[in-house]
Amino acid sequence: MKRVALWSFLLVLLAACASAPSASPSPMPTIAPPTSVPTTASVLPASAPATVSAPTVPPTSAPAPNAPPTGAPVPTVQPAKFAGQSLPTESNNLFAGSGLCAICHTAMTDSAGANVSIDAAWRATMMANAARDPYFQASVRGEVLSNPALQSVIEDTCSKCHTPMARYTVNTAGGKGKLFGDGFLNPSNSQHALALDGVSCTLCHQIRDTGLGQPGSFDAGFVIDTSTPAGNRSVYGPFSIADAQATIMKASSGFVPTQGAQTKQAELCATCHTLYTPFVDATGQVAGQFPEQMPYLEWQNSDYNGKQVCQDCHMPLAQGGVKLSVTGGDPRSPFFQHVFVGGNTYIVNLFRTFGQDLGVTASSDQFDAKIARMNDYYKTRVATLALSDTTLTGTKLAAKVTVQNLAGHKFPTGFPSRRAWLHVVVRDGNGRVVFESGAVKPDGMIVGNVNDADPTKFEPYFTEITSPDQVQIYEAIMGDTENKVTTTLLRGAKYLKDDRLLPAGFDKTKATKDIQVVGEAAGDANFVGGSDAVHYTIDVGAAKGPFTLTAELLYQSIGYRWAQNLKQYNSAETARFLGYYASVPNIPVTLATAQVDVK
């Protein structure tokens, strides 16, 4: 019977391969530094550091060997559709490319007839594109250029979660993760195909339940079995698998499906999304660790702990049961869709625009579906706005704007380039704007935000806003060991401001240092777990009503200053990202809106 089942599987496999595109490894895309993006010190604010050029870095960190000469044109924005490259099928003793898994875990529909195929959903996620992310590559290059003596530490640290299969493989053999030069991003590197596969199937599904949720599991401290020989290694999922199906999967992939409850636990996600990074002092010496992103610890201190986990929001359930494989089996439920919806809006838009240049495996249609899902998610799952206490006394219009955070962690959370803010507009009876706070320019700059105008300063938290040049921005501002504002991660020693919206149930008076509120918000009685309330007192002057007050909560995954500060680095990676940034406006996402007439 086993031989019959195996031959049946092989027939299915051959049919699938015959209809699939070639599964050749995806080469690292050419990095083309555009001429329209200046890379000299003249483009920087007067207070910014001088340009750091790639030649000052050791040869092993030079741009990838396939990068064209500086002076290549800005990539042309291609609105046309593209198919995406094939998923990789390369494997080593520990991992296999996603293409090997996708052969069977595709053509999946739920009870409503929706396509919930794992491969189709995952291809357009940041997980799949973690290594290809042009902002990630530019940022790592900038960190290396700023701290060349720590290049090995930087690349190894960043590769843990962005190229985890490649890094875990070499680390098991006693080596370190390496990205540039002859590292993972180089097509000639033996681990290149698995590196570009990002946070892939046989990475997450091989993580054991050993020590999950404990400090040792953070910073990519996940445990993967390295002693079991290839062909007998377990991959974990939420369901028990019948022997016949398990035999087929082992024969096709070399992995044994094993039920593991950890795949449904927040602690699994916490391994990479609880991240401490080293920071250096003014002399370049490592001086401690910085809590770069802490969504798991934030969640632990919220009302969501014990009620909802990461997967509930970021991997929404399909309707009814789903057959997990083309090889058969009964429908299983609940099925968590592998869409990994999250907050990296701008980069997903870059992938949609420059996908062919970046060598993505998702099609333009799949990115369109991803963007549509993200937009729907933002409208329903992130935040709400409410206007109250609106009065007009003489020329003074007063109102209270209340923001409610619906996320199970701080918002925004994750990498500190993210920010949200209140955009408040008052129009008179003729529709003319008489007051506006928080307007945004096409380049992503917030009008009135002192940090966008001056990289050495930052906008304070406000309990009351009375002037158009005051903006309520929910953000994390990093400071170095000299208490100066910085966007260089290895100089980030502390937060000078952290007024990101707290999740419901979060008690800021009991929060540990790594997740505490920093700045004026810490003492504001209106800034509490789940919400913030800001008072606006606006002088409308001689304008005539009735007045219309509109409030919006806007969001960017890459704040203006974080992009602009990359101009100090003269490298192919930073020039490429800045060229993309100049071509795709950093338009914020509108998360919530409220409006009221005031007479």
C-alpha positions as CSV (number, residue, x, y, z in Angstrom):
1,M,0.0,0.0,0.0
2,K,2.9,2.4,0.8
3,R,4.3,1.8,-2.7
4,V,1.0,2.6,-4.3
5,A,0.6,5.8,-2.3
6,L,4.2,6.8,-3.2
7,W,3.6,6.2,-6.9
8,S,0.3,8.2,-6.7
9,F,2.2,11.0,-5.1
10,L,4.9,10.9,-7.8
11,L,2.3,11.2,-10.5
12,V,0.8,14.3,-8.8
13,L,4.3,15.7,-8.4
14,L,5.2,15.2,-12.0
15,A,1.9,16.8,-13.1
16,A,2.6,19.8,-10.9
17,C,6.1,20.2,-12.1
18,A,5.1,20.0,-15.7
19,S,2.7,23.0,-15.3
20,A,5.0,25.0,-13.0
21,P,7.5,27.6,-14.2
22,S,11.2,26.8,-14.0
23,A,12.4,26.7,-10.4
24,S,15.9,27.9,-11.1
25,P,17.4,30.0,-8.2
26,S,16.6,33.7,-8.3
27,P,19.7,35.8,-8.7
28,M,20.2,38.8,-6.6
29,P,18.9,41.8,-8.6
30,T,21.3,44.3,-10.0
31,I,21.8,47.3,-7.7
32,A,21.7,50.5,-9.8
33,P,22.7,53.7,-8.0
34,P,20.6,56.4,-9.7
35,T,22.1,59.6,-10.8
36,S,19.2,61.7,-9.6
37,V,20.0,60.9,-5.9
38,P,22.9,63.0,-4.6
39,T,25.3,61.1,-2.4
40,T,27.6,63.9,-1.3
41,A,27.6,66.0,1.9
42,S,26.0,68.9,0.1
43,V,22.6,67.2,0.2
44,L,22.6,66.9,4.0
45,P,21.3,69.4,6.6
46,A,24.1,71.5,8.0
47,S,23.9,69.5,11.3
48,A,24.2,66.1,9.6
49,P,27.5,64.2,9.5
50,A,29.7,64.2,6.4
51,T,29.1,61.6,3.7
52,V,30.5,58.2,4.5
53,S,31.8,56.6,1.3
54,A,32.0,52.9,0.6
55,P,35.7,52.9,-0.2
56,T,36.4,53.6,3.5
57,V,35.1,50.1,4.3
58,P,37.2,46.9,4.1
59,P,36.9,45.2,0.7
60,T,34.7,42.4,2.0
61,S,31.8,44.9,2.6
62,A,32.0,46.5,-0.9
63,P,28.8,46.5,-3.0
64,A,27.9,43.2,-4.5
65,P,30.1,42.3,-7.5
66,N,27.2,42.4,-9.9
67,A,26.4,46.0,-9.1
68,P,26.8,48.3,-12.2
69,P,28.9,51.4,-12.1
70,T,27.7,54.5,-10.2
71,G,25.7,56.6,-12.6
72,A,23.1,54.1,-13.8
73,P,19.7,55.7,-14.4
74,V,16.8,55.8,-11.9
75,P,14.8,52.5,-12.3
76,T,11.8,53.2,-14.5
77,V,8.5,52.8,-12.6
78,Q,6.7,49.9,-14.4
79,P,2.9,49.9,-13.7
80,A,2.6,46.9,-16.0
81,K,1.9,43.4,-14.5
82,F,4.7,40.9,-13.9
83,A,4.6,37.2,-13.1
84,G,7.3,36.9,-10.4
85,Q,10.1,34.4,-10.3
86,S,9.9,30.8,-9.3
87,L,10.2,29.8,-5.7
88,P,13.6,28.1,-5.0
89,T,13.8,24.4,-4.5
90,E,17.4,24.3,-3.3
91,S,18.1,22.5,0.0
92,N,20.9,21.6,2.4
93,N,21.1,19.3,5.4
94,L,18.9,21.6,7.5
95,F,16.5,23.5,5.3
96,A,14.6,23.4,2.0
97,G,13.5,26.2,-0.3
98,S,9.8,27.2,-0.3
99,G,9.4,25.9,-3.8
100,L,9.7,22.3,-2.5
101,C,6.9,22.9,0.0
102,A,4.7,24.8,-2.5
103,I,4.5,21.8,-4.9
104,C,1.9,20.3,-2.5
105,H,0.6,23.1,-0.4
106,T,-1.1,25.0,-3.2
107,A,-4.4,25.1,-4.9
108,M,-6.1,25.5,-1.5
109,T,-9.6,26.9,-1.1
110,D,-11.7,27.5,2.0
111,S,-15.4,26.7,2.4
112,A,-16.3,30.1,0.8
113,G,-14.3,29.2,-2.3
114,A,-11.5,31.7,-1.6
115,N,-8.0,30.9,-2.6
116,V,-6.0,30.4,0.6
117,S,-3.0,28.7,-0.9
118,I,0.0,29.0,1.3
119,D,2.4,29.8,-1.5
120,A,0.1,32.4,-3.1
121,A,-0.4,34.3,0.1
122,W,3.2,34.1,1.4
123,R,5.1,35.2,-1.7
124,A,4.0,38.9,-1.3
125,T,4.8,39.1,2.4
126,M,7.7,40.8,4.1
127,M,8.6,37.4,5.5
128,A,9.2,36.1,2.0
129,N,11.0,39.3,1.0
130,A,13.0,39.9,4.2
131,A,16.3,39.5,2.4
132,R,15.3,41.4,-0.8
133,D,14.0,44.4,1.1
134,P,15.9,47.4,-0.4
135,Y,15.4,49.5,2.8
136,F,16.9,46.7,4.9
137,Q,19.9,46.4,2.6
138,A,20.5,50.1,2.6
139,S,20.1,50.4,6.3
140,V,22.6,47.6,7.0
141,R,25.1,49.1,4.5
142,G,24.7,52.4,6.4
143,E,25.4,50.8,9.7
144,V,28.5,49.0,8.3
145,L,29.8,52.3,6.9
146,S,29.2,54.1,10.2
147,N,30.9,51.3,12.2
148,P,33.3,49.4,9.9
149,A,35.1,47.8,12.7
150,L,31.9,46.0,13.7
151,Q,30.9,44.9,10.2
152,S,31.0,41.2,11.2
153,V,28.8,41.7,14.2
154,I,26.4,43.9,12.2
155,E,25.9,41.5,9.3
156,D,25.7,38.4,11.6
157,T,23.1,40.1,13.8
158,C,20.9,41.3,10.9
159,S,21.2,38.0,9.0
160,K,19.7,36.1,11.9
161,C,16.2,37.1,11.0
162,H,16.4,38.4,7.5
163,T,18.3,35.4,6.0
164,P,17.7,32.9,8.8
165,M,18.1,29.6,6.9
166,A,21.5,30.7,5.5
167,R,22.7,32.1,8.8
168,Y,21.6,29.1,10.9
169,T,23.3,26.8,8.5
170,V,26.7,28.5,8.6
171,N,26.4,29.2,12.4
172,T,25.8,25.5,13.0
173,A,29.1,24.9,11.3
174,G,30.9,27.5,13.5
175,G,30.6,30.5,11.1
176,K,28.9,33.8,11.1
177,G,26.2,35.4,8.9
178,K,27.6,37.6,6.1
179,L,25.6,39.7,3.7
180,F,27.8,41.8,1.5
181,G,30.9,41.1,-0.6
182,D,31.0,37.3,-1.0
183,G,28.2,36.9,1.6
184,F,24.7,35.6,1.3
185,L,23.5,38.4,-1.1
186,N,26.1,37.3,-3.7
187,P,24.7,34.9,-6.2
188,S,27.9,32.8,-6.0
189,N,27.5,32.2,-2.3
190,S,26.4,28.6,-1.6
191,Q,23.6,29.8,0.6
192,H,22.3,32.5,-1.7
193,A,19.1,30.8,-2.8
194,L,18.1,29.9,0.8
195,A,19.1,33.4,2.0
196,L,16.8,35.1,-0.6
197,D,14.0,32.8,0.5
198,G,13.7,34.9,3.6
199,V,11.7,33.7,6.6
200,S,10.6,30.6,4.9
201,C,8.6,27.4,5.5
202,T,11.3,25.1,6.8
203,L,12.6,27.8,9.1
204,C,9.4,28.6,11.1
205,H,8.0,25.1,11.0
206,Q,11.2,23.5,12.3
207,I,11.4,25.7,15.4
208,R,11.1,23.5,18.5
209,D,9.2,24.5,21.6
210,T,12.4,24.5,23.6
211,G,12.7,27.7,25.8
212,L,10.1,29.7,23.8
213,G,9.1,32.9,25.5
214,Q,12.2,32.9,27.7
215,P,14.9,35.6,27.2
216,G,17.3,33.0,25.6
217,S,14.8,32.6,22.8
218,F,14.8,36.3,21.9
219,D,17.2,37.8,19.3
220,A,16.6,34.8,17.0
221,G,17.4,32.3,19.8
222,F,15.1,29.7,18.3
223,V,16.2,26.1,18.5
224,I,16.2,23.8,15.5
225,D,17.2,20.2,15.6
226,T,20.6,19.8,14.0
227,S,21.3,16.2,15.0
228,T,18.6,14.3,13.1
229,P,19.8,13.4,9.6
230,A,18.2,14.9,6.6
231,G,15.2,12.9,5.5
232,N,14.0,12.3,9.0
233,R,13.7,15.9,10.3
234,S,10.4,17.0,11.9
235,V,8.4,20.0,10.7
236,Y,5.8,21.2,13.1
237,G,2.2,22.2,12.4
238,P,-1.0,22.6,14.3
239,F,-2.6,19.4,13.2
240,S,-1.9,15.7,13.6
241,I,-1.2,14.1,10.2
242,A,-2.4,10.6,9.1
243,D,0.4,8.1,8.4
244,A,-0.4,7.9,4.7
245,Q,-0.1,11.6,4.2
246,A,3.0,11.8,6.4
247,T,4.7,9.1,4.3
248,I,4.0,11.1,1.1
249,M,5.4,14.3,2.6
250,K,8.5,12.6,3.9
251,A,9.1,11.0,0.5
252,S,8.7,14.3,-1.3
253,S,10.3,16.8,1.0
254,G,12.5,14.8,3.3
255,F,10.6,16.2,6.4
256,V,8.3,14.4,8.7
257,P,5.1,16.3,9.6
258,T,4.7,16.5,13.4
259,Q,2.0,18.2,15.5
260,G,3.4,21.1,17.5
261,A,1.3,23.5,19.5
262,Q,4.1,26.1,19.3
263,T,3.0,27.1,15.8
264,K,-0.1,28.7,17.3
265,Q,1.7,30.5,20.1
266,A,2.9,34.1,20.3
267,E,6.2,32.8,21.7
268,L,7.1,31.5,18.2
269,C,6.9,35.0,16.7
270,A,8.7,36.5,19.7
271,T,12.0,34.8,18.7
272,C,12.6,37.4,16.0
273,H,10.2,40.1,17.1
274,T,11.8,40.6,20.4
275,L,15.1,42.1,19.4
276,Y,18.0,43.7,21.3
277,T,20.8,45.2,19.3
278,P,24.2,46.3,20.6
279,F,25.0,50.0,20.7
280,V,28.3,51.8,20.6
281,D,29.6,55.0,22.4
282,A,31.2,57.9,20.7
283,T,34.5,56.0,20.5
284,G,33.0,53.1,18.7
285,Q,33.1,50.7,21.6
286,V,30.2,48.5,22.3
287,A,28.6,49.9,25.4
288,G,25.4,47.9,25.9
289,Q,22.2,46.6,24.4
290,F,19.2,48.5,23.1
291,P,15.6,47.3,23.0
292,E,15.0,47.8,19.2
293,Q,11.6,46.1,19.0
294,M,9.5,44.6,21.8
295,P,6.0,43.8,20.6
296,Y,5.9,40.5,22.5
297,L,6.8,42.1,25.8
298,E,4.2,44.8,25.1
299,W,1.6,42.2,24.4
300,Q,2.5,40.4,27.6
301,N,1.7,43.5,29.5
302,S,-1.7,44.0,27.8
303,D,-5.2,42.7,28.1
304,Y,-4.7,40.6,25.0
305,N,-2.3,38.2,26.8
306,G,-4.2,35.0,27.4
307,K,-7.0,36.0,25.0
308,Q,-5.4,36.6,21.5
309,V,-2.0,35.9,20.0
310,C,-0.1,37.3,17.1
311,Q,-1.4,34.7,14.7
312,D,-5.1,35.7,15.4
313,C,-4.5,39.2,13.8
314,H,-1.6,38.6,11.4
315,M,-2.7,35.2,10.1
316,P,-6.5,35.6,9.9
317,L,-8.6,32.4,9.8
318,A,-9.9,31.0,6.5
319,Q,-13.7,30.2,6.4
320,G,-14.4,26.7,7.4
321,G,-12.1,23.8,6.7
322,V,-9.2,23.7,4.2
323,K,-7.5,20.7,2.5
324,L,-3.8,21.2,3.4
325,S,-2.3,19.4,0.4
326,V,-3.0,18.5,-3.2
327,T,-2.2,14.9,-2.2
328,G,-5.5,14.6,-0.4
329,G,-6.7,14.4,3.2
330,D,-9.8,15.8,5.0
331,P,-10.4,19.6,5.4
332,R,-8.8,20.9,8.6
333,S,-9.9,23.8,10.7
334,P,-9.0,26.3,12.0
335,F,-6.6,27.2,9.1
336,F,-4.4,30.3,9.7
337,Q,-3.8,32.1,6.3
338,H,-0.1,32.8,5.6
339,V,-0.7,36.4,4.6
340,F,1.2,37.9,7.6
341,V,-0.5,41.2,7.2
342,G,1.5,43.9,9.1
343,G,2.7,47.5,9.0
344,N,5.4,47.7,6.4
345,T,3.2,49.5,3.9
346,Y,5.7,51.5,2.0
347,I,8.1,48.6,1.3
348,V,5.3,46.5,0.0
349,N,4.4,49.4,-2.4
350,L,8.1,49.4,-3.5
351,F,8.0,45.7,-4.2
352,R,4.8,46.2,-6.3
353,T,6.5,49.0,-8.3
354,F,10.0,47.6,-8.6
355,G,9.3,43.9,-8.2
356,Q,11.0,42.8,-11.4
357,D,14.1,44.8,-10.5
358,L,14.2,43.2,-7.1
359,G,13.7,39.6,-8.3
360,V,10.6,38.9,-6.3
361,T,8.7,35.6,-6.5
362,A,5.3,37.2,-6.1
363,S,3.3,38.5,-9.1
364,S,2.0,42.0,-9.4
365,D,-1.5,40.6,-8.9
366,Q,-0.4,39.0,-5.6
367,F,1.1,42.3,-4.4
368,D,-2.1,44.1,-5.4
369,A,-4.0,41.6,-3.3
370,K,-1.6,42.1,-0.4
371,I,-2.0,45.8,-0.6
372,A,-5.7,45.6,-0.7
373,R,-5.7,43.3,2.4
374,M,-3.4,45.6,4.3
375,N,-5.7,48.6,3.5
376,D,-8.7,46.7,4.7
377,Y,-6.8,45.7,7.8
378,Y,-5.8,49.2,8.6
379,K,-9.4,50.4,8.3
380,T,-10.8,47.8,10.7
381,R,-8.1,46.4,13.1
382,V,-5.7,49.2,14.1
383,A,-7.3,52.3,15.6
384,T,-10.4,54.4,16.0
385,L,-10.9,58.2,16.4
386,A,-13.5,60.1,18.3
387,L,-14.2,63.9,18.6
388,S,-15.9,65.3,21.7
389,D,-16.2,68.4,23.9
390,T,-16.4,70.6,20.8
391,T,-17.3,74.2,21.6
392,L,-17.0,77.6,19.9
393,T,-16.5,80.5,22.3
394,G,-15.9,83.8,20.5
395,T,-13.0,83.1,18.2
396,K,-11.8,80.0,20.1
397,L,-12.8,76.5,18.8
398,A,-12.1,73.7,21.3
399,A,-12.3,70.0,20.8
400,K,-10.9,66.7,22.2
401,V,-9.5,64.1,19.9
402,T,-9.4,60.6,21.4
403,V,-7.4,57.8,19.7
404,Q,-8.1,54.2,20.6
405,N,-5.4,51.6,19.9
406,L,-6.9,48.3,18.8
407,A,-3.6,46.5,18.4
408,G,-2.3,44.0,21.0
409,H,1.0,45.9,21.3
410,K,2.2,49.5,21.1
411,F,1.3,51.2,17.9
412,P,3.4,51.7,15.9
413,T,5.6,48.9,17.0
414,G,8.6,47.1,15.5
415,F,11.5,48.9,13.9
416,P,11.6,52.5,15.2
417,S,11.3,54.1,11.7
418,R,7.5,53.9,12.0
419,R,5.3,56.7,13.2
420,A,1.6,57.7,13.4
421,W,0.2,61.2,13.9
422,L,-2.9,63.3,14.1
423,H,-3.8,65.4,11.1
424,V,-6.5,67.9,12.2
425,V,-8.1,70.4,9.8
426,V,-10.7,73.2,10.5
427,R,-12.6,74.7,7.6
428,D,-14.9,77.7,7.7
429,G,-18.4,78.0,6.3
430,N,-17.0,78.5,2.8
431,G,-14.7,75.4,2.9
432,R,-11.5,77.5,3.4
433,V,-8.9,76.0,5.7
434,V,-8.4,78.2,8.8
435,F,-6.3,75.7,10.7
436,E,-4.2,72.6,9.9
437,S,-1.9,70.5,12.0
438,G,-0.1,67.5,10.7
439,A,-0.2,68.0,6.9
440,V,2.2,65.9,4.9
441,K,4.2,66.6,1.8
442,P,4.8,64.1,-1.1
443,D,8.3,63.4,0.1
444,G,6.9,62.1,3.5
445,M,7.8,65.2,5.5
446,I,5.2,66.3,8.2
447,V,4.7,70.0,8.1
448,G,5.5,71.5,11.5
449,N,7.5,68.4,12.7
450,V,10.8,69.8,14.0
451,N,12.6,66.5,13.5
452,D,11.8,66.4,9.8
453,A,13.2,70.0,9.5
454,D,16.2,69.5,11.8
455,P,17.7,66.0,12.5
456,T,19.1,67.1,15.8
457,K,15.6,67.8,17.4
458,F,12.3,66.1,17.8
459,E,8.7,67.0,18.2
460,P,7.5,66.8,21.9
461,Y,4.4,65.1,23.1
462,F,1.4,67.5,23.5
463,T,-1.5,67.4,25.9
464,E,-2.9,70.5,24.1
465,I,-2.3,71.8,20.6
466,T,-2.9,75.5,19.9
467,S,-0.7,76.2,16.9
468,P,-0.4,74.7,13.3
469,D,3.3,74.0,13.9
470,Q,2.5,71.6,16.8
471,V,1.8,68.0,15.8
472,Q,0.9,65.0,17.9
473,I,3.2,62.3,16.7
474,Y,3.2,58.8,18.2
475,E,6.8,57.6,17.7
476,A,10.0,56.3,19.2
477,I,13.0,58.7,19.0
478,M,16.4,57.1,19.5
479,G,19.2,58.8,21.4
480,D,22.9,58.0,21.5
481,T,25.2,57.8,24.5
482,E,25.5,61.6,24.4
483,N,21.7,62.0,24.3
484,K,21.7,63.2,20.7
485,V,19.0,62.2,18.3
486,T,20.0,59.4,15.9
487,T,18.7,57.0,13.3
488,T,21.8,54.9,13.3
489,L,20.8,51.8,15.1
490,L,24.2,51.0,16.5
491,R,24.2,54.5,18.1
492,G,20.8,54.0,19.6
493,A,21.4,53.6,23.4
494,K,18.0,54.7,24.7
495,Y,14.7,56.3,23.7
496,L,14.5,60.1,24.1
497,K,10.8,59.9,23.4
498,D,8.4,56.9,23.2
499,D,4.8,58.0,23.2
500,R,3.6,55.2,20.9
501,L,0.0,54.3,21.6
502,L,-0.3,51.6,24.3
503,P,-2.4,48.5,24.0
504,A,-5.5,48.1,26.2
505,G,-4.6,47.1,29.7
506,F,-1.0,48.3,29.6
507,D,-0.1,50.0,32.9
508,K,2.6,52.5,32.1
509,T,3.4,52.9,35.8
510,K,4.5,49.3,36.0
511,A,6.2,48.9,32.7
512,T,9.8,47.6,32.7
513,K,12.5,49.8,31.3
514,D,12.6,48.1,27.9
515,I,8.9,48.9,27.2
516,Q,8.4,52.1,29.3
517,V,6.8,55.3,28.1
518,V,9.4,58.1,27.7
519,G,8.8,61.8,27.7
520,E,5.8,64.0,28.5
521,A,3.3,61.2,27.8
522,A,4.5,59.4,30.9
523,G,2.9,62.0,33.1
524,D,-0.3,62.7,31.1
525,A,-3.4,61.2,32.7
526,N,-5.0,61.1,29.3
527,F,-2.3,58.8,27.9
528,V,-3.3,55.4,29.2
529,G,-3.5,51.8,28.1
530,G,-5.6,51.6,25.0
531,S,-6.0,55.3,24.2
532,D,-4.8,58.9,24.2
533,A,-6.8,62.1,24.3
534,V,-5.5,65.4,22.9
535,H,-7.1,68.8,23.4
536,Y,-7.1,71.3,20.5
537,T,-7.7,75.0,21.2
538,I,-7.9,76.8,17.8
539,D,-8.2,80.6,17.2
540,V,-10.4,80.9,14.0
541,G,-9.9,84.7,14.0
542,A,-12.4,86.5,11.7
543,A,-13.5,83.4,9.9
544,K,-17.2,82.6,9.8
545,G,-18.8,79.3,10.6
546,P,-20.3,76.9,10.7
547,F,-16.9,75.2,11.1
548,T,-16.1,71.6,10.1
549,L,-13.4,69.9,12.1
550,T,-11.8,66.8,10.6
551,A,-9.3,64.5,12.3
552,E,-7.3,61.7,10.8
553,L,-4.8,59.3,12.2
554,L,-2.0,58.9,9.6
555,Y,0.8,56.3,9.5
556,Q,4.1,55.8,7.8
557,S,6.3,52.7,8.0
558,I,9.4,54.8,7.1
559,G,9.5,58.3,8.6
560,Y,11.0,61.1,6.5
561,R,14.1,61.5,8.7
562,W,15.0,57.8,8.5
563,A,15.0,57.9,4.7
564,Q,16.8,61.3,4.4
565,N,19.6,60.3,6.8
566,L,20.7,57.5,4.4
567,K,21.9,60.2,2.0
568,Q,25.1,60.5,4.0
569,Y,26.2,57.0,2.8
570,N,27.8,56.7,-0.6
571,S,26.9,53.2,-1.6
572,A,25.0,51.3,-4.2
573,E,22.4,50.0,-1.7
574,T,21.6,53.4,-0.3
575,A,21.5,55.0,-3.7
576,R,19.2,52.4,-5.0
577,F,16.7,52.8,-2.1
578,L,16.8,56.6,-2.3
579,G,16.1,56.3,-6.1
580,Y,13.1,54.2,-5.3
581,Y,12.0,56.6,-2.5
582,A,12.2,59.5,-5.0
583,S,10.0,57.6,-7.5
584,V,7.3,56.4,-5.1
585,P,5.8,59.1,-2.9
586,N,5.8,58.3,0.8
587,I,2.1,58.9,1.2
588,P,0.8,58.0,4.6
589,V,-1.9,55.5,5.3
590,T,-5.1,56.8,6.8
591,L,-6.0,54.6,9.7
592,A,-9.1,56.4,11.1
593,T,-11.1,59.5,10.5
594,A,-13.7,61.5,12.4
595,Q,-15.5,64.7,11.5
596,V,-17.9,67.1,13.3
597,D,-19.6,70.4,12.6
598,V,-19.1,73.2,15.1
599,K,-21.5,76.2,15.3
